[in-house]
Amino acid sequence: MMKRLIKAAVVALSLVSAVTVPTAASAHWRHGPWHHHVGWHPGPAAAVGALTGFALGSALAASTRPYYAVPGPVYVAAPYPVYAGPVAERTCVTDQWREWVPGWGWQVHRRTICR
């Protein structure tokens, strides 16, 4: 696929440059026989430059690896095993008491104590 693209760009570039090169007759017609024109006129030179840039840019863009938005899978090793003694059983007790609050009344307090 890449070789086809490069071949097509080279063919297009050579066709454009062959068409835009001024001949001796057109140079005489534009400037007269006394003016010897060296180089290209600005119009064809700009067209060939733009097409060359387009061809090179598309060839470079086609040659790079595609970019995917979603990253690939990540493999993470399992953590090392942790060796510890048996879990001690905890005993929890809920303690509750009432307290008289003046202007409010009885208020119940609770707390949990684990040993």
C-alpha positions as CSV (number, residue, x, y, z in Angstrom):
1,M,0.0,0.0,0.0
2,M,2.8,2.4,0.9
3,K,4.7,1.7,-2.3
4,R,1.6,2.4,-4.4
5,L,1.1,5.8,-2.6
6,I,4.7,6.8,-3.2
7,K,4.5,5.7,-6.9
8,A,1.3,7.7,-7.3
9,A,2.9,10.8,-5.7
10,V,6.0,10.6,-7.9
11,V,3.8,10.2,-11.1
12,A,1.6,13.1,-10.1
13,L,4.6,15.3,-9.3
14,S,6.3,14.5,-12.6
15,L,3.1,15.2,-14.6
16,V,2.6,18.5,-12.8
17,S,6.2,19.6,-13.3
18,A,6.1,18.6,-17.0
19,V,3.0,20.6,-17.6
20,T,4.1,23.7,-15.7
21,V,7.6,24.1,-17.2
22,P,7.6,27.0,-19.6
23,T,8.8,26.2,-23.1
24,A,11.1,28.4,-25.2
25,A,8.1,29.5,-27.3
26,S,6.1,30.6,-24.3
27,A,9.1,32.5,-22.9
28,H,9.5,34.4,-26.2
29,W,5.8,35.1,-26.3
30,R,5.7,36.5,-22.7
31,H,8.9,38.5,-22.6
32,G,10.1,38.9,-26.2
33,P,13.2,37.6,-27.8
34,W,15.6,39.9,-25.9
35,H,14.6,38.7,-22.4
36,H,16.2,35.4,-21.3
37,H,14.0,33.9,-18.5
38,V,15.8,31.8,-16.0
39,G,13.8,29.7,-13.5
40,W,10.1,29.3,-13.1
41,H,7.3,31.8,-13.0
42,P,5.8,32.3,-9.5
43,G,2.5,30.6,-10.3
44,P,3.8,27.2,-11.5
45,A,6.5,27.2,-8.8
46,A,3.9,27.8,-6.1
47,A,1.7,25.0,-7.5
48,V,4.5,22.5,-7.7
49,G,5.7,23.4,-4.2
50,A,2.2,23.0,-2.8
51,L,1.7,19.6,-4.5
52,T,5.1,18.4,-3.4
53,G,4.4,19.4,0.2
54,F,1.0,17.6,0.0
55,A,2.6,14.5,-1.4
56,L,5.4,14.4,1.1
57,G,3.0,15.2,4.0
58,S,0.6,12.4,3.0
59,A,3.5,9.9,2.6
60,L,4.8,10.8,6.1
61,A,1.3,10.6,7.6
62,A,0.7,7.2,6.0
63,S,4.1,5.8,7.3
64,T,3.5,6.5,11.0
65,R,1.9,3.9,13.3
66,P,-1.8,4.4,14.0
67,Y,-2.7,5.9,17.4
68,Y,-5.4,4.2,19.3
69,A,-7.4,6.0,22.0
70,V,-7.8,3.0,24.2
71,P,-4.6,1.7,25.8
72,G,-3.7,-1.9,25.6
73,P,-4.2,-4.4,28.5
74,V,-2.0,-4.0,31.5
75,Y,-0.9,-7.2,33.3
76,V,-0.2,-6.7,37.0
77,A,1.5,-9.4,39.1
78,A,-0.4,-10.7,42.1
79,P,0.8,-9.3,45.4
80,Y,3.1,-11.4,47.6
81,P,1.3,-13.5,50.2
82,V,1.3,-12.1,53.7
83,Y,1.9,-14.6,56.5
84,A,0.3,-13.7,59.9
85,G,-0.9,-15.5,62.9
86,P,-4.6,-16.4,63.4
87,V,-7.0,-13.6,63.8
88,A,-7.9,-13.1,67.4
89,E,-11.6,-13.0,68.1
90,R,-12.8,-9.6,69.4
91,T,-15.4,-9.2,71.9
92,C,-17.5,-6.1,71.8
93,V,-19.9,-4.9,74.5
94,T,-22.4,-2.1,74.1
95,D,-22.8,0.0,77.2
96,Q,-25.9,2.2,77.7
97,W,-26.9,4.7,80.4
98,R,-29.4,7.5,80.9
99,E,-28.6,11.0,82.1
100,W,-31.0,13.8,83.2
101,V,-30.5,17.0,81.3
102,P,-32.2,20.0,83.0
103,G,-34.6,21.7,80.6
104,W,-34.5,18.8,78.2
105,G,-35.2,15.6,80.0
106,W,-33.7,12.2,80.0
107,Q,-30.9,11.6,77.4
108,V,-29.7,8.1,76.5
109,H,-26.0,7.6,75.9
110,R,-24.5,4.5,74.2
111,R,-21.0,3.4,73.6
112,T,-19.4,0.2,72.2
113,I,-16.3,-1.2,73.8
114,C,-14.3,-3.9,71.9
115,R,-11.6,-5.9,73.6
